[in-house]
Amino acid sequence: MTTQRRGGGKPRKFTQAIKSEFIKEMASGKTALSLCEQHKVSRSGLWQARQDDPAFDAEYEQAACNGIMAFLDDARRAMETAEGRDEILKHKELLRHAEWLAEKRLAIFQPATRAEVKIDGPMVVGWNTIEGVANVLSNDKVDVRARTINDDSRAALPAAE
């Protein structure tokens, strides 16, 4: 196994060969944690390699999305072929997890509930008065009609400053 050398010290664990293996395996549906264990590298090392190499980071993101789609397809296929109650429940949970991953990571699975309101011209906010008898709120008896303001009584009100 060839290793990259920095200016001195320990060789890097994330070589180009390991990076390409990560991309290939992630796209097939394997998780980053299992790949870190397989290649004997740490998750923080993976994070650092992604930070240091923007091209690898972009490839990693695309491979992760492809891997989620592969995982979703595998979970659906396993759910369709499951036999027995325990196996069905197990694959149902795996399918739910795959759908959750897809919702979280893939834009095509995220709900698009955007609403745009466009108002042309002035907007009037107001309310209608309802004429009727006022309700009894407590022990105080209210037996009068509800007060409404019409144009004549509005003119008699003092102007707000």
N, C-alpha and C positions, 0 to 999 in steps of 0.2 A: 504494500500500500504506500503510495507516494504521499508525502505531506508537504504542505506549504510552510516555508520558513519566514518568520518575521525578522526583524533586525537582530534577533538573538532570543534566547529563552526557549520556551516550549513551542513545539510545532502546533499549528492550528488543527483542531479536530474537524472543523467544517471545511473539507476540501471541496473542490469542484465536483468530484465524483460523488461525494455524499450529498451535495446540494442537488445534483441531477437525480440521484436515487430518491431523495425526499420528494421532489416534484413528481416523479413517475408514480411512486407509491401513494402519495396524497391524492393524486388524480384517480387512482383506482379505488379509493374509499377508506384507506387506512388512516388512523388518527395520528396526530403529531406526537402524542405521548408514546404510543407503541413504536413509532419510528425512532424516537429518541432512545428508547430502551434497546431497540434492535441495533442501532449504530453506536451505542454507548456514548452518547452526547447528552448534555443537560438541556433542559428547556430554556434556561437562561442563555445558553450557548446558541440555541436556535434563534432566540430573540435578538441576540447581538449580531448574528450573521445576517438577519433580515435588516437590521438597522445599518449595517456596514455596506450592504450591497443592495441598492434600490431595484436593480434588475431581478435579483433573486426574490426580493420581497414581492414584486409584481407577479412573478411566475408562481410564487407560493400562494398568493391570494387566489389566482385563477385556478390553481390545482386544488385548493381547498374547496372552492365552489363546485368544481367538477366532481370532487370526492363526495360532497354532500349529495349531489344528484345521483351518483352511483350508489351511495348508501341508501338513499330513498328508494331507488329502483329495486335494490336487493331486499329491502324490508317489505316492500309491496309484494314481491314475488314469494318471499317466505311466508307472508300472511296468507296468500292465496293457496299455498300448498300445505299449510299447517293442518295437522290431524291431532285430534284430542284436545281437551279443554286446556290443559297446562301449556301445551305448545302454542295454542291460539293466543292465550293471554300473554305469553312471553313475546311472541312476534307482534302482538298488538301494541305492547309498550315500546318495542323497538321502532315500530312504525310511527308512533306518536313522537318519539324522540327525534327521528329523522325529519318529521314534519316541523318540529320546533326548530331544529337546526336550519332547515330551509327558510323558515319565516324570519329567523334572526339574521341570516347571512346573505340570502339571495333576494335581490330586488324584485324578481318576478313573483315571489311568494308573499311579499309585504303588501298589506292592504293599502289601497289608494283611496283614501277618504278625504280628498281635497275639495273644498268648495270655494268658489270665488264669486263674490257678490259685486255687481257693478251697478251703481246708481247714477242715472243721468238726471240732472236737475236737482231742485231743492228737495230735502227730505223733511216731512212733517211728522212730528211725534205728538200724539195727543191721546185723549180718552173720551169716551162717550159717557154721558151721565145717564143713570137709570133712575127713573122716577118710581117711587114706591114707598112703602111704610118701613121705617127704620126697625131694626131688630132689637130685641131686648138683650142687653149685654150682661146685666147682673141684676141685683135687687132693685136697681133704679128702673122705674117704669118709664118706658118711652113709647108713647102712643101717638106720636105726631108723624106727619109725612116726612120723608127724607128731603132735606133741603137741596134744591138745585139752583144753579146760577144761570140765569139767562142774560141776554144782552142788556136789559134794562137795569138789573141789579148789579151787573158788572161795572157799569158806568158809575154807580154810587160808591164802589169800593175805593179806598185810598190807593194812590199809585205807589208802586214799590220803588224805593230809592236805590 
